[in-house]
Amino acid sequence: MDLYEALKAGTSEEELLRAFHKDLDEANARIAAEQEATADKEYLANCRDSLAEAILEYTKALLGEDLDESISVKSVTETLKGFEEDVKRTVTLSKKLDKILEKAKSENKKPVGIKVTTRSIDDDDDDDDIITQFLKSLK
């Protein structure tokens, strides 16, 4: 609905201004979040590239010679991207396992509710008495 239609329908200017400012605030927040995500991705890419270069330099220093031409910063960077996905999956799995273990521990701490008592059974005890005593011990 455009402004003309809204005003004609009886919407006050104050209501329209509130709605506009709300939408404007939401749009600004969305833009800020997108900019932050872009900055985070750029930072990660820069770190990844720096690490790839460092790995190649380290390997060169370790071996005392240049590596095969097929091994480049780009190839190491691609390998690191795959590693990042593995790390993310591992962290997610680890968090899920922690929750499962925490739940299992809390469930194991609950009392079972069965009392164990020792009582000798005499020859003159009948079956009903034995069963009654057993049922009482379960309470």
N, C-alpha and C positions, 0 to 999 in steps of 0.2 A: 504494500500500500504506500503511495507517495504522500508527501506532506499535505497537499491539497485535499486528497481523499480523507486523510486522517482528521484534518481540521474540520472538514465538512461533516464527518461522522461524529463530531463532538469531542474528539480527543483534545485535551488542553495543551497549551504550549509547554507547560511545565512537564507534563507527562512525556511529550515528544523530546524535550531536552534531556530528561532523565534517561529515556531509552537510547538516545543518541550517545550520551556520555558513557553509558554502560557498554554499548557496542564499541565505542572508541577505546575504552579501557581494555576490553577483551582483545581487540585487534592489536593494541600496543603490547600487551602481554604475550600474545602469540608471536609477534615479530621479535621480541626480546628473547623468547625461548628458542626460536629458529636461529637467531644470531649466535646464541650461546652454544647450541648444538653444532653449528658450523665451525665456531672457534674451537670447540673440543675436538672435532674431527680433524681440523687443520693441525692442531697441536699433536694429536696422535700420529698423524702422517709425518710430521716433522721428527718426532721422537723415533718412529719406525725407520725413517731414512737415516737418521744419525746412528741408530743401532746397527743397521745394515752396513754402513760405511765402517763403523768400529769393528764389526765382526770380520770384515775383509782385511782391515789393517792388522787385527789381532792374528788372523790366520797367516797373513804374509810374514809377520814377525815371528810366529811360531815355526813356520816351515823354512823361513829364510829365503823365500822366492815368491815371485808373483804366481797367482793362481791361474788356472786354465781360463781362457777368454770367455768360456761359456758361463762362468760364475761371475756375475756382476751384481752391482747394488740392486738393480731391478729384480734379478732372480732371488736374491736374499730377501728383498722386501716382500715378494710374493709368498715366499716360504713363511715369513713372519706373519703375514695376514692369515694364513692357514693355522698357524700356531695360536694366534689370537682367538680364533673360533674354538679351538680345542680348549683353551684356558677358560673361555666363557662357559662352555658346556660343563667343564670340570667344576667350576665354582658353583654353577646352578645345581649340579648333582650333589655336591658337598653340602650345600644349604638344605636340600631336601632330606639328605641322610641325617643331618643334624636334627632336623625337626622330628624325623621318625624315631631316632634314638632318644630324644628328649621325651617324646610321648611314651615310648616303651618303658623308660625309667620311671616316669610318674605313675604309670599303670602298675608296675611291679611293686611299688611302695604301699599300695592299698592292702589293708589286712584281708585275709581270706575269709575269716569268720568261722573257722572250724576249730573247736576246742578239742584238744587231744587229752583224754584222761585215761589213766590206767586203773583198771578195776579187775580184780580176779573174779572169775566166774566159778561159782560153786556148783556142785552137782545138783543141788536142790533148786537152782534158778531155772525157771521155765523159759521157753522161747520168747514169750510175750514180754517178760521182764528184760531180757537181753535186748530185744528190739526197741523197747521203750527207752532204756538207758542209752542206746546208740543214738536214737533220734534226739534225745535231750542234749547229747554232746554236740550235736550239729548247730544248736542255737547260739 
